[in-house]
Amino acid sequence: MLVKFITKRLLMMIPVMLGITFISFVIISLAPGNILTSLKMNPYISQHTIALMEQAYGLNKPLLVRYGLWLWQVLHLNLGTSIYYHAPVLSLILSRAMNTLILSVSAIVVSWLFALPFGIIAGIKEQSLFDRTAGVLNYIGISIPSFFLAFLLLLFAAKTGVLPTGGTTSPLYGLLSPADKVYDRFIHLIMPVTALAVPQIASYARLIRVNIIEVKRSEFVTAAKARGVNSRRVVYLHILKNALNPFITLAGYDFAGLLGGAALVETILNLQGLGTLLLKAVMSMDVFLIMGDILIGAGMLLLGNLIADIVLIYIDPRIKSQA
């Protein structure tokens, strides 16, 4: 049953990916100019050379033909060649993907580690001092954008010298011992993870609190209490199990969602990740690099949703029967 469900979902991803990539390709192609526009204004580069470059990269072909050629390359695991970097797009993405993956996973883990206990306690102890204090902190956290928090943290690091002022690793990272490399990565992750996690913690804790309160007031919880079920058992077996289901689905969106937020944070803190790579690709109108980043981002979103649905099937019998 589960294999059939996964196979069906994987097959459904194909038209979704085609739709995302085609719409993105059309929007990019409709933008005025391309990466060779600046070269056309250079008097030292002949029009013949530019024409040869347009032919080599297929920029002189109709839109549908260009998309078909790009898609054919993708089916052969070739995302094309970056015109700006003069390197294969796949190798560029792979060289940056690990940095963004470490940052995104770390931010997600930190977000849920803090949001779950804060949201659960605030929901169970509704209108208590803890609940009101957590509510104020949540409003503050939601009100501060990740990029602005990154600026504040960068200013703090520059003034105090407590943390490195940017970068993914230290300049002498390659000479460090394995233990020192782990520590070096850790201290360089503190600022970007904090900038990404704080708004997420505030948002998730607030949503968890509301959901806990809603489930706590439901009829089946009232019935369980009336039957004399232990209050701790009611909280952990009935309330939490039913209240946290929507957030497993929400976690599936985190990987792709953080990719967009990480772009600004990576740029501000000079991190060598997919966010900065995508930003440079957009600024230079490098269509193949942009499409490669979009393809990876869309794949992360769909894969994250699939993993979240599989987890839900295992923990919720109702969803398992529907699947």
C-alpha positions in Angstrom: 0.0 0.0 0.0 2.8 2.5 0.9 4.8 1.6 -2.2 1.7 2.3 -4.3 1.2 5.6 -2.6 4.8 6.7 -3.0 4.8 5.6 -6.7 1.6 7.6 -7.3 3.1 10.7 -5.7 6.3 10.4 -7.6 4.4 10.2 -10.9 2.3 13.2 -9.9 5.6 15.2 -9.4 6.4 14.9 -13.1 3.7 17.3 -14.5 4.2 19.6 -11.5 7.9 19.9 -12.2 7.2 20.4 -15.9 4.7 23.2 -15.1 7.1 25.0 -12.6 10.1 24.8 -15.0 8.1 25.9 -18.1 6.5 28.9 -16.4 9.8 29.9 -14.9 11.6 29.6 -18.3 8.9 31.7 -20.0 9.2 34.4 -17.3 13.0 34.5 -17.5 12.9 34.6 -21.3 10.4 37.5 -21.4 12.6 39.7 -19.2 14.4 42.4 -21.3 17.9 41.5 -22.5 20.0 38.5 -21.6 23.5 37.7 -20.2 25.1 38.8 -23.5 23.4 42.2 -23.5 26.4 43.8 -21.7 28.8 42.2 -24.1 27.0 43.7 -27.1 27.8 47.2 -25.7 31.5 46.4 -25.5 33.2 47.8 -28.6 36.1 45.4 -28.2 33.8 42.3 -28.8 32.7 41.8 -32.4 29.1 41.1 -33.3 30.4 37.9 -35.0 31.7 36.6 -31.6 28.4 37.5 -29.9 26.5 35.6 -32.6 28.7 32.6 -32.2 28.0 32.7 -28.4 24.3 33.0 -29.0 24.4 30.0 -31.3 26.5 28.0 -28.8 24.1 28.6 -25.9 21.0 28.4 -28.1 19.9 31.9 -27.3 19.0 32.6 -30.9 16.4 29.9 -31.0 12.6 30.2 -30.3 11.5 30.0 -26.7 9.8 26.5 -27.0 12.9 25.1 -28.8 15.2 26.5 -26.1 13.0 25.0 -23.3 12.9 21.6 -25.1 16.7 21.6 -25.5 17.1 22.4 -21.8 14.6 19.8 -20.8 16.4 17.2 -22.9 19.6 18.0 -21.2 18.0 17.7 -17.8 16.7 14.2 -18.7 20.3 13.3 -19.3 21.3 14.7 -15.9 22.9 17.7 -17.5 21.7 21.1 -16.3 23.6 23.0 -18.9 26.6 25.4 -18.6 26.6 28.6 -16.7 27.4 31.5 -19.1 28.6 33.7 -16.2 30.8 31.2 -14.5 31.8 29.2 -17.6 31.2 26.0 -15.6 28.6 23.2 -15.6 25.6 24.2 -13.6 25.3 20.9 -11.8 28.9 21.2 -10.4 28.2 24.7 -9.3 25.1 23.7 -7.4 26.7 20.7 -5.8 29.6 22.8 -4.7 27.2 25.1 -2.8 24.4 22.7 -1.9 26.1 21.3 1.2 26.5 24.7 2.8 22.8 25.6 2.3 21.7 22.1 3.3 23.7 22.3 6.6 22.3 25.8 7.3 18.7 24.9 6.4 18.6 21.7 8.4 20.3 23.4 11.4 17.7 26.2 11.3 14.8 23.8 11.1 16.1 21.7 14.0 16.7 24.7 16.2 13.3 26.1 15.2 11.4 23.0 16.2 13.5 22.3 19.4 12.4 25.7 20.7 9.0 26.1 19.2 7.6 22.7 20.3 8.1 23.1 24.1 7.2 26.8 24.1 4.0 26.3 22.0 2.9 23.2 24.0 3.4 24.7 27.4 1.8 28.0 26.4 -1.2 26.1 25.0 -1.6 23.8 28.0 -1.1 26.6 30.5 -3.4 29.0 28.6 -3.5 32.6 30.0 -0.7 31.9 32.5 2.3 34.1 33.1 4.3 31.8 30.8 1.7 32.0 28.1 1.5 35.8 28.2 5.3 36.2 28.2 5.7 33.7 25.3 3.0 35.7 23.4 5.0 38.9 23.7 8.2 37.2 22.6 6.4 35.6 19.7 5.1 38.9 18.4 8.6 40.4 18.7 10.1 37.4 16.8 7.5 37.5 14.0 8.0 41.3 13.6 11.8 41.0 12.9 12.6 39.8 9.3 15.5 37.4 9.0 17.6 39.8 6.9 17.2 42.6 9.4 18.1 40.3 12.2 21.2 39.2 10.2 22.2 42.9 10.0 21.9 43.3 13.8 23.9 40.1 14.4 26.6 41.2 12.0 26.8 44.6 13.8 27.0 42.8 17.1 29.8 40.5 15.8 31.7 43.5 14.4 31.5 45.5 17.6 32.3 42.6 20.1 34.4 40.2 18.1 32.7 37.3 19.9 31.6 35.7 16.6 33.1 35.7 13.1 31.7 38.5 10.9 30.7 36.3 8.0 31.8 33.5 5.8 31.1 29.8 5.8 34.4 28.8 7.3 37.7 30.4 8.5 40.4 31.1 5.9 42.6 28.3 7.4 39.8 25.8 7.6 41.6 23.2 5.5 44.5 23.1 7.9 42.4 22.5 11.0 41.9 19.1 12.8 38.5 17.3 12.3 37.4 18.5 15.8 38.4 22.1 15.1 36.7 21.9 11.7 33.4 21.0 13.4 33.8 23.8 15.9 34.7 26.3 13.1 31.5 25.3 11.2 29.5 25.6 14.4 30.6 29.2 15.3 30.1 30.3 11.7 26.5 28.9 11.8 25.4 30.7 14.9 24.5 34.0 13.3 22.8 32.7 10.1 20.9 29.9 12.0 19.7 32.5 14.6 18.6 34.9 11.9 16.6 32.2 10.1 15.3 30.4 13.2 14.0 33.2 15.4 11.1 34.2 13.1 10.3 30.5 12.5 10.3 29.8 16.3 7.9 32.6 17.0 5.6 31.6 14.1 5.5 27.9 14.9 5.2 28.4 18.7 2.2 30.6 18.1 0.5 28.1 15.7 1.2 25.2 18.0 -0.3 27.1 21.0 -3.5 27.8 19.0 -3.8 24.2 17.8 -3.2 22.8 21.3 -6.0 25.1 22.7 -8.4 24.1 20.0 -7.8 20.3 20.5 -7.9 20.8 24.3 -11.5 22.1 24.0 -12.7 19.4 21.7 -15.4 16.9 22.6 -13.2 13.8 22.7 -10.8 15.4 25.2 -13.7 16.4 27.4 -15.1 12.9 27.1 -11.7 11.4 28.1 -11.5 13.6 31.1 -15.0 12.7 32.1 -14.1 9.0 32.0 -11.4 9.7 34.6 -8.4 9.3 32.2 -5.2 10.5 33.8 -4.6 14.2 32.9 -1.0 13.5 31.8 -2.2 10.7 29.5 -4.9 13.1 28.1 -2.2 15.7 27.3 0.4 13.4 25.7 -1.8 10.8 24.1 -4.8 12.8 22.9 -4.0 16.5 22.7 -0.4 16.4 21.4 -1.0 13.6 18.9 -3.9 15.4 17.3 -2.5 18.9 17.6 0.9 18.3 16.0 -0.3 16.6 12.8 -0.6 19.8 10.8 3.0 20.8 11.7 4.5 17.6 10.3 3.0 18.8 7.0 4.4 22.3 7.6 7.8 20.9 8.1 7.8 19.6 4.6 7.7 23.1 3.3 10.7 24.2 5.4 13.5 23.1 3.2 12.3 25.0 0.1 10.9 27.9 2.2 14.2 28.5 3.9 16.0 28.5 0.6 14.3 31.8 -0.2 15.0 33.3 3.2 18.6 32.0 3.2 19.4 33.9 0.0 19.3 37.3 1.8 21.0 36.0 4.9 23.7 34.3 2.9 24.3 37.5 1.0 24.5 39.7 4.1 26.8 37.3 6.0 28.8 36.3 2.9 27.9 32.6 3.0 28.8 30.5 0.0 25.4 28.8 -0.5 22.7 28.3 -3.1 21.1 31.6 -2.1 24.0 33.7 -3.1 24.5 31.6 -6.2 20.8 32.2 -7.3 21.1 35.9 -6.5 24.2 36.3 -8.7 22.5 34.2 -11.5 19.5 36.5 -11.4 21.6 39.7 -11.4 23.6 38.4 -14.4 20.6 36.9 -16.3 22.3 33.5 -16.4 19.2 31.5 -17.5 20.7 28.0 -17.2 22.0 28.7 -13.6 18.6 30.2 -12.6 16.7 27.2 -14.0 19.1 24.8 -12.2 18.4 26.5 -8.9 14.6 26.6 -9.5 14.7 22.9 -10.4 16.5 22.0 -7.2 14.3 24.3 -5.1 11.1 22.8 -6.6 12.4 19.3 -6.1 13.2 20.0 -2.4 9.7 21.3 -1.9 8.0 18.3 -3.4 10.3 15.8 -1.7 9.8 17.5 1.6 6.0 17.2 1.2 6.3 13.6 0.3 8.4 12.8 3.4 6.0 14.7 5.6 3.0 12.7 4.1 4.8 9.4 4.7 5.5 10.3 8.4 1.8 11.3 8.8 0.7 7.9 7.3 2.7 6.1 10.0 1.5 8.1 13.0 -2.2 8.8 12.0 -4.4 5.8 11.2 -7.0 8.0 9.7 -4.6 9.3 7.0 -3.3 5.8 6.5 -6.8 4.5 5.6 -7.3 7.4 3.2 -3.9 6.8 1.6 
